[in-house]
Amino acid sequence: MAFKESDVPQFTTVFGRDLLGELQNFVLPKMLVVTMEDLFPLFGGALPSEAQLYFVRSLERAALESDLARLSNIASIVGLGGGQAIDVAKYFSWRLGLPLFQFPTSLSVDAVFGHRSGVRKGDIVSYVGWAVPETVYVDLGIIEAAPRLLNIGGVGDVFCFITGVMDWRYAEARGKCEPRWPYDDSLARISLSRAEALLAELDEIKEMSPRGISLMVDALKWGGASYHGAGWNPRHIEGVEHYIFYALEALTGRRFLHGPAVCLGLVLGAMMHGARDDELLRALTHLGMDIRPSAMKIEWIDVFAAMRGLRDFVLRHDLAFGIANEFEVTEPFLTAARDRIEGAFAA
């Protein structure tokens, strides 16, 4: 049976300006605003004076559970921020059974459009819970004011559809697809169409024009909602690029900005597949998305170590079968990857 876009219900999304200032007029009083401490000086003046604040400091599930025990007298949850604040707001809404309203402050990830929360337990991200916001509010003034590279970093959660589908097809060709997620070409093609739409209009994305914002939101909505809409199937929306990101964080003990780290994994993963790596690297350089380790305040030695251990990492965490399970990471491959990426951003 062919998969159709209409099979995927998406969250109600409203575009507008000065939307945050309307909170006190429609969100239940006794609201908890989940945000980041560095965002409060920017947006605190638009929040109701009686709102309780929760500043996200950890995505570890145990830490969130400990904090939940100290929350009281709350009637509604508001998420205000990027992926971390949005995910914690979802988690609290799920655990407390309270209505949720989401205000993304950038387009850096697809978390605001997904049902589950990305929380951590040690080295790996687990997607847990169930939260459907009353509405996702895309306040254009807030998005336009965000650091440009935060917004552009959201392409990582869209271009990964390409390497995700590559991994899925790789598994299907070897008879290694999970029985619950057999390869579905109609689903894969919808994801690829979203990535192709962004690749076709890179200038709009780079400028974060109204059309660029609309394209990004459309693609991120698909990525977030289709995880559930396809039966909790992540195969068409992520793969080896995220595994490289997870392995690098586990090795270094660091937490990186999502966009650059996933985009580095994107290029390395495409090189492993031997397909579309030149095209994706050109797109990222055109957008100004610097994926060199130095931009993430690490070194190539860290990336090399993560890549050498990638197969073991994937097996240890029982991640979905793909190119990382069989690809031989050689020293010539690592050297060539370093030279290509450094050369692309040297100009």
JOFENPE-V308202 format. One line per field, one symbol per residue. ss: DSSP state (H for helix, E for strand, L for the rest). phi: phi as a letter, one per 40 degrees, with the letter a starting at -180 (. if undefined). Layout:
ss: ???
phi: ???
This chain:
ss: LLLLHHHLLLLLEEEELLLHHHHHHHLLLLEEEEELHHHHHHHHHHLLLLLEEEELLLLEHHHHHHHHLLLLLLLEEEEEELHHHHHHHHHHHHHHLLEEEEEELLLLLLHHHLLLEEEEELLEEEEELLLLLLEEEEEHHHHHHLLHHHHHHHHHHHHHHHHHHHHHHHHHHLLLLLHHHLLLHHHHHHHHHHHHHHHLLHHHHHHLLHHHHHHHHHHHHHHHHHHHHLLLLLLLLLLHHHHHHHHHHHHHLLLLLHHHHHHHHHHHHHHHHLLLHHHHHHHHHHHLLLLLHHHHLLLHHHHHHHHHLHHHHHHHLLLLLLHHHLLLLLHHHHHHHHHHHHHHLLL
phi: .ccbdccbcbcdbbbibfccccdccacddgcbccabdccdccbdcccdccccbbccbabccccccccdcccafbbabbcbicdcccccdcccccccgbcbbbbccabcacdcbbccbcbbbgcbcbbbgaabcdabbcccccccccddccccdccdcbccdccccdcccccccbgbccdcbcdbcccdccccccccccccbccccdcfcdcccccccdccccdcccdcccgfbcccbaadccccdcccccccgbbcdcdccccccccccccccgagcccccccccccgccbcddcbgbbcdcccccccccdccccccfcdcadccbcccccdcccccdccccccbcc
